Amino acid sequence: MPKKAKEDLIFPSSESTSVNTAMIAKIPIVTPKSDRMVRVRLDLRAVMAKRKLSQVSWKNSMLRLVG
């Protein structure tokens, strides 16, 4: 009896793919606490950096108006 190729034994089904995708979509994504703290710190630093940049830009624009 001849051996069948692996491709002949696999039966692709769009139904099984859609079921797996739906199941994967329902899995909640949980961020570990340490990663969450890093993200919070990065967000705070970004806000502070934007504020500083805004202040520097304002001061430079005022100096140009006066000078």
Buried (B, 14 or more C-beta within 10 A) or exposed (E): EEEEEEEEEEEEEEEEEEEEEEEEEEEEEEEEEEEEEEEEEEEEEEEEEEEEEEEEEEEEEEEEEEE
